[in-house]
Amino acid sequence: MITKALITAKEIFRKIVIEKNLMDCNISILVKTLSPEEAIGSPGRRDFPILIGKERVIEADFVGSKAHVFTDTPREFTGKLKDVLEMSLSDNSRRALFIAAMNSVLKHLSIVKNTIHCKDEDPEECAQEISSFINNEFSSSVVGLIGLNPAILDSLRRNFGTGNIRATDLNPANIGVEKYGTIIWDGETETERLIRESDVVLLTGTTFVNDSFDGIWEKICRHNKKYIIFGVTCAGICELLGLNRICPRSREKAST
């Protein structure tokens, strides 16, 4: 299955590329894999997935406009926009490449901004700002987190209490393990339970990369739940499809 939301975004993106006469332009897109230090720097906590080798960040560069995307299957690519739009979205690595390329082009066109992941101590500040936003915007008592982000989970725990947090993940190493007072449920089997029991659902933008977004979205809509998607990965898709997104510490330019 290929995420329908991603296919819809791809078609909108195609129209933008054609309208801007970029389809056949002689501009290449370089996507490179960043080391954990390049991507996230040296945050205080060391349990981010990227730091323990479970994920990597790829960086797309289109005419100097850069964008980051998280993936568990990084690969490199160089080509033209028409090559990107002809690319099959049949696996995680290709979806990550396409999303990274799309984000960098949309940034170049000033349709999106702040597509660079935050570094060093910013992830902690980001997590607190997300928790505060949820509390102020939704006045929610139970928050469901889809996709384990340790800083966000810890901040949610401190702001809402462990009894008011639900969390799922797809990494087998996390399932059934207690993290910051919350037992991590299996994202394959317990996501609907999480959504059903939550007042607001906070889900990672990497759900577009791992092809799980549509199933999650269907359940969010069926149970009439509030939601917000976090991260730099989903910048372009959320903008094109009008989806709620938060990424308070993302950056406009990559730092050295």
N, C-alpha and C positions, 0 to 999 in steps of 0.2 A: 504494500500500500504506500502511496505517496501522499503526503499531507495536502489536502485540497486547498487549505489556506495558502500554502506555499505556491501551488499552481496558480491560484488567483493572483497572488502578488507578482508572480513571474510574468503573467500576461499584461498586467498593468505596467510593469517595468519595461516590457518589450515595447509597448506603445510610447513610453517616455523616450526610450533610446531611439526609436524611429523618428519621433517628432523632433528630437534634438540633432538628428542626422549623425548619430554616433555608431550606427550599426556596422558600417564598413570603414570607419576611420582607422588609420594606421597607428593605433595606440594599444600598447600591450598592458596586460594586467598581471602583476607579479604577486603571487601569494606565497608567503614564506612562513615557516613554523617558528614561533618565538620560544625561547627558553623560558622556564618559569620566572627567572629573575628579570628578563626583559619585559615580560607580560605584567607581572604583579609586584615586582620589586621585593622588598623585605618586610612584609606585614608582621605584626607582633605574634599572631597565632600561626602555627605551622600545619594546620590540618585542612587547608583548602585543597580541593581535589587536584588542582594544577600543581601544587607543591609536593604531593605524594604520588605523582605520576599517572593519575587516572584520566586527566584531560590535558589538552594543550591548546594554545591560542594560535590561530593563523592570522596573518596580517595581509590584507589586500591593499595594493597601492595603485590608484588610478590617477595619473597626472598629479601626483603629490598629495592627493587626498587619501588618507589611510583609514582602515576600519578593521576592528578585531572581531573574531568569532571563536567561540569555544567548540571543541570537538574532541571525541575520543579516538578518531582515526584521521590524524592530520596527513596531508599530502600537499605537494607543491604543484603549481600550474602557471603557465605563461601562455597568453593568447590574446585574441581580440574579443570585443564584446559579442560579435556574432557567434564566436565559439562558446562563450558562456551561455548564451541564450539557446544554443543547440544542445547543451549538455543535459544528459539524462540525470534525473534526480532520484535515482534508484537506490542509493546507499548513503550512509552518513557522511562519508568523505566528500562525495559530489555535492550533497546538499550544503555542506559547510563551505565548500569552494564557491558555489553559486551565491549564497547569502553574503559571504564576505565581499565578493565582487560587486554585488548589487548595492551593498551598504556604502562601499567606497565611491561608486558612481553617483549615488544619490547625495552623498556628502559633497562631491565635486559640484553638483548642480544646486547645492544649498537647499535641498529638500529635507535632509536630516543633518544633524550636527552632533558633536560629542559622541563619536563612535569608537573612541579609544578607552580601553579598560583602565580603571583607577589603579594606583600603586601604593606600596608602602603602608602607611597608616590609614589611607582613605577608605579601604574596604570596611574598617570598623565604623568610621563616621557614616559611611553609606548605609550600613545596616541599621544604625540608630535612626537615621533620617527616614528610612523606609518604615520602621516601626512607628515612629512619630506620625508619619503621614497616614498610615492605616488607622491609627487611633483617632486622629483628628478628622479624617475624611469619612470613615465608616463607623466610628464608635463601636467597633466589633469586640466581642468577647471571646470568640473562638476563631483562630486563624489557622488555615491549612497551608502548609508549605510543600510544594511539589518540586523536588530537586534540591538535594541537601546542599545548602550553603552554610557553613558553620558559624560565620559571623552573624548572618541574618537569624539563624535559629537561636543563637545565644541571646541576641537582642530581643527577639520576640519573647523568649522565656522571661527576661528581666522586665519587660513591659507589660506582658499579659498573664504571666504565671504558667508553670508547666502544665497544669490541668487544662489550659485553654489553647494548647498547641497540638496540632496534628502534623505529621511529616511523612512523606514517602520518598523513596529513591529507587533507582534501577540498579545501582551497584550492589552486587551480592554481599560484598564485604560490610556494607552498612545495614543491611536488612536484619531486623531483630536486635540490633545493638542500641543501647541507650546513649544518646548524644545530648548533652546539656539538659538532662532530665526527661527527655522525650525518646520513646522507643520508635525507631525508624521502621515504618511499614513498607511492605513490598509494593513498589509502584506498578507492577504488572497486575496485581490482584486486589489491592486495597485503595486504589485511587478514588473509586466511587464512594467508598465509605468515608474517606477523608473529605470529599466534597460535600457529601450529605451531612456530615457532622460539623462543618465549618460555616461561619457567617461570611467570611471572605476568603478567597483562595488566592494565594500568592504563588505564581508558577514561573519557573525559569524559562528564559527565551530559548534555551537549548532544546526545548521540546519540539521546535521546528526542525532542528538538525536530526534528532533521533526518531522523527516521524511519529511522535506520540501526541502532538498537539490536537489533532482533530478529535481523537477519542476523548481527551480531557475536555475540550471545548463543548462537545455534545453533552457531556455530563453536567458541566457548569450551567449550560442553558436549560437542560431538562429540570435541574433542581433549582433554577432561578437564583443562582448565587452571584454575589459581587466578586469581582476578580481584578487582579493587576498582574502584568507580566514584567519581570525584572531582567536587566542586563543589557549589554551592548549588542549581543547577537541579534536581537529582535528589533533593532532600531528601524530598519527600512520596512520590514513587514508590518509592524505596528502602525507606522506612518501611512503606508499605502492602504491598509485595510481599516484604519480608524480604531485600532485596539488600544486599550489602556496600558500604558507602559510607564515604568519608573526606573531611573538609573541616575540618582542624584550626584554621584561623584565621577561620572564618566567625563572624559577629557576631549578637547577639540584637537589637540596635537599630542603626538607621542613624545614623552620625555626621555632624556638620555640617562 
